[in-house]
Amino acid sequence: MMKQRDVLRRLGQLAALFVMFCLGLIDVAANSMTSAGLIPALLRVALAVATAAVWLPRHKQGSRRLPITALALAVASLFLTLVSVALSQGSGGGYGFSETLGLLGVIFVVCRRGETQWSIGAVLGLSMAVGFLPLRGGLDYDMIIVGLVQGLVATAVIGSGIYQRVIEGNRARAMDSVRAEQRAEFARDLHDFIAHHVTGIVVQAQGARYIAEQDPQKAIEALERIEAAGAETMTSMRRMVGVLRDPDTPPDAPLAPLAGVDELKPLLEQFTNAGGPLARLHVEGDTSGLPVEVSTSAYRVVMEALTNIRRHARGARVADVWVRRTPQWLLVRVANDGLEATPAAREAPGYGLVGLQERVRAVGGRITAGPGIDGGWVVDAALPLDRSTAW
C-alpha cells in the first residue's frame, strides 16, 4: 500500500511539473515582445524552478531547513515584484503564473512538514508573495482583485496542509500506541514463558536432589533436562527482551497459557462455528518444539488475519491457513476467496497489521499483506527458527 501511495504521489508531482512548464511557456510568450520584458520573464521562470526544487523532494517531518529555504524564496519573489512594479509601472503582460503555482506548492509542503516556529514566518512571507504577484502585471483594479483571489487560494492551501499534518500526526500517535501495546503484550508473554519454564526447572531440581543418592544415573538425566530447559529459556528470553524498550512495563502480569501453533485448530473451528467462512488448516512439517516466541507470533498472525476476513472479506466462503516448517523458517499464509476489498477497507488505518509487523519484526521475521492473484486477500509471514537467518 505504501508503494501505491508513493507511485500516486510521484504521478501527481509529474502532473504539477507539466502544468508549471506550460505556465512557464505562457509567461515567456507574454513578455517576449521586447528584451526588457523577456529578462523579467526568465527570472520568474527561474524562481518557479527554484520552488519546484523545494516542494518536489520528500522532507522529514519537522524539518527546519524547509521553512528557511521557503522564506528565502518568498523574499526573492517579493523583491522581484517590487523591482518589476518600480521599473514597469504596470506595463501589463504575464506576471508569473508558473511561479504562483510553485509558491502554492511550497506553502502546502511547509505547512505539512516544516518545523512549527520557522514555518509561521515562512508561510506569512509566501502568502504575501502570492498575493502581491499580480501587481507585476499592473497596478489597476483588476490586478488587485486577482491578488486578493490568490491570497484566498493561499489561505485554502494553508488549511489543507495543516489538515494533512494533523491527520498524519494522529495516525502516528495511534501507531505508537499500538506498538506500545504490542510491546506490553510481549512482556506478558515473556513473563508467562519464564514462569512456566522456571517452575519446571525448580521441580526437576527438587526431584534430582531426592534421587541423587539412590540412583545417580537418573539424577544425571534430570540435570540434563534442567540444562536443556535453562538453555531454551535463556535463548527465547534474549530474542524477546529486545522489544521491551519501556522500563515502566509492570512485571507482575497475570499468568496465562500461551497460545501457539498447536492451538490453531481450535481457533479455526471457533472461527467457523461463529458464522465465519469455512476455515481449513494445512500443516506441513513437524511443528513440535518450536521456539515459544515463533509459535505465539504465528498464532497471532493467523488470529489477526481471520479477524480481518470477518470484517472486510465480502462474500468469502473459505479461509485457508497454511503452516509450513522448513529447517530454518516457519512460514504462515492466510488466504480467502472473498471479493476485492472496498476502498474504505483498503484505506482503513490497519492498526492490527501495525501490531503484527512490530511482533514479527521483533523475532526477525517479515510479513506482507495484499490482494491475491485469484482475488481475495493474502497474508504471508516468515518467522526464523534461528536468529542468524533473520532479516
Long-range contacts (C-beta under 8 A, 24 or more apart in sequence): 1-346, 1-370, 13-56, 16-101, 16-105, 17-52, 17-56, 19-101, 20-48, 20-52, 20-98, 20-101, 20-102, 21-98, 23-48, 23-97, 23-98, 23-100, 23-101, 24-48, 24-97, 24-98, 26-94, 26-97, 26-98, 27-94, 27-96, 27-97, 27-98, 27-99, 29-94, 30-93, 30-94, 31-93, 31-94, 37-91, 37-93, 40-80, 40-84, 40-88, 40-136, 41-93, 41-94, 43-80, 44-80, 44-94, 44-95, 44-96, 44-98, 44-99, 45-98, 45-99, 47-73, 47-76, 47-77, 47-80, 47-96, 47-99, 47-102, 48-96, 48-98, 48-99, 48-101, 48-102, 49-102, 50-76, 50-102, 51-99, 51-102, 51-103, 51-105, 51-106, 52-102, 52-105, 54-106, 54-109, 55-102, 55-105, 55-106, 55-108, 55-109, 59-109, 59-113, 59-114, 60-113, 61-113, 61-168, 62-113, 62-114, 62-115, 62-116, 63-113, 63-114, 63-115, 64-114, 64-115, 64-118, 66-109, 66-110, 66-113, 66-114, 66-115, 66-119, 67-110, 67-114, 67-115, 67-118, 67-119, 67-121, 67-122, 67-123, 68-118, 68-122, 70-106, 70-107, 70-109, 70-110, 70-114, 70-122, 70-125, 70-126, 71-118, 71-121, 71-122, 71-125, 71-126, 73-103, 73-106, 73-126, 73-129, 74-103, 74-122, 74-125, 74-126, 74-128, 74-129, 75-125, 77-103, 77-129, 77-133, 78-125, 78-128, 78-129, 78-132, 80-136, 81-129, 81-132, 81-133, 81-135, 81-136, 84-135, 84-136, 85-135, 85-136, 85-139, 88-136, 89-139, 90-137, 90-138, 90-139, 90-140, 90-143, 91-138, 92-137, 92-138, 93-137, 94-137, 95-133, 95-134, 95-135, 95-136, 95-137, 95-143, 96-133, 96-136, 99-133, 100-130, 100-133, 100-150, 103-129, 103-130, 103-133, 103-154, 104-130, 104-153, 104-154, 104-157, 107-154, 107-157, 107-158, 107-161, 108-157, 108-158, 108-160, 108-161, 109-161, 110-161, 111-157, 111-158, 111-160, 111-161, 111-162, 111-164, 111-165, 112-161, 112-162, 112-164, 112-165, 112-168, 113-165, 123-158, 126-154, 127-151, 127-154, 127-155, 127-158, 130-154, 171-349, 174-349, 174-351, 175-349, 175-351, 175-354, 178-351, 178-352, 178-354, 178-355, 178-358, 179-354, 179-355, 179-358, 180-246, 181-355, 182-243, 182-355, 182-358, 182-359, 183-243, 183-244, 183-245, 183-246, 183-249, 183-358, 184-246, 184-249, 185-359, 186-240, 186-243, 186-244, 186-359, 186-362, 187-244, 187-249, 187-250, 187-251, 187-253, 188-253, 188-256, 189-240, 189-258, 189-292, 189-293, 189-296, 190-237, 190-240, 190-241, 190-244, 191-251, 191-252, 191-253, 191-255, 192-253, 192-255, 192-256, 192-257, 192-258, 193-233, 193-236, 193-237, 193-240, 193-258, 193-292, 193-293, 194-233, 194-237, 195-255, 196-258, 197-229, 197-230, 197-232, 197-233, 198-233, 200-229, 201-226, 201-229, 201-230, 201-233, 204-229, 232-291, 235-291, 236-291, 236-292, 236-293, 239-291, 239-293, 239-363, 239-364, 239-387, 240-293, 240-362, 240-363, 242-362, 243-358, 243-362, 258-292, 258-295, 258-296, 259-296, 259-299, 260-290, 260-292, 260-295, 260-296, 260-298, 260-299, 261-287, 261-290, 261-295, 261-298, 261-299, 261-323, 261-330, 262-287, 262-288, 262-295, 263-299, 264-298, 264-299, 264-302, 264-321, 264-323, 267-299, 267-302, 267-303, 267-306, 268-302, 268-306, 268-319, 268-321, 271-306, 271-310, 271-319, 276-306, 276-309, 276-310, 276-319, 277-309, 277-313, 277-316, 277-317, 277-318, 277-319, 277-336, 277-338, 278-317, 278-318, 278-319, 279-306, 279-318, 279-319, 279-320, 279-321, 280-318, 280-319, 280-320, 280-321, 281-321, 281-323, 282-320, 282-321, 282-322, 282-323, 283-322, 283-323, 283-324, 284-322, 284-323, 284-324, 284-325, 285-324, 285-325, 285-326, 286-325, 287-323, 287-325, 287-330, 290-325, 290-330, 290-385, 291-385, 293-362, 293-363, 294-330, 294-363, 294-383, 294-384, 294-385, 295-330, 297-359, 297-360, 297-363, 297-365, 297-381, 297-383, 298-323, 298-330, 298-332, 298-381, 298-383, 300-356, 300-359, 301-332, 301-334, 301-356, 301-360, 301-367, 301-379, 301-381, 302-332, 302-334, 304-352, 304-353, 304-355, 304-356, 305-334, 305-379, 306-334, 307-352, 308-352, 308-353, 308-377, 308-379, 309-334, 309-336, 309-338, 309-377, 311-345, 312-338, 312-341, 312-342, 312-345, 312-348, 312-377, 313-338, 313-339, 313-341, 313-376, 313-377, 314-338, 314-339, 314-341, 314-342, 315-339, 316-376, 325-385, 327-385, 328-384, 328-385, 328-386, 328-389, 329-382, 329-383, 329-384, 329-385, 329-389, 330-382, 330-383, 330-384, 330-385, 331-380, 331-381, 331-382, 331-383, 332-379, 332-380, 332-381, 332-382, 332-383, 333-378, 333-379, 333-380, 333-381, 334-378, 334-379, 335-372, 335-376, 335-377, 335-378, 335-379, 336-376, 336-377, 337-374, 337-375, 337-376, 338-375, 338-376, 338-377, 339-375, 339-376, 340-371, 340-375, 341-371, 341-377, 356-381, 363-390, 364-389, 364-390, 364-391, 365-390, 365-391, 366-391
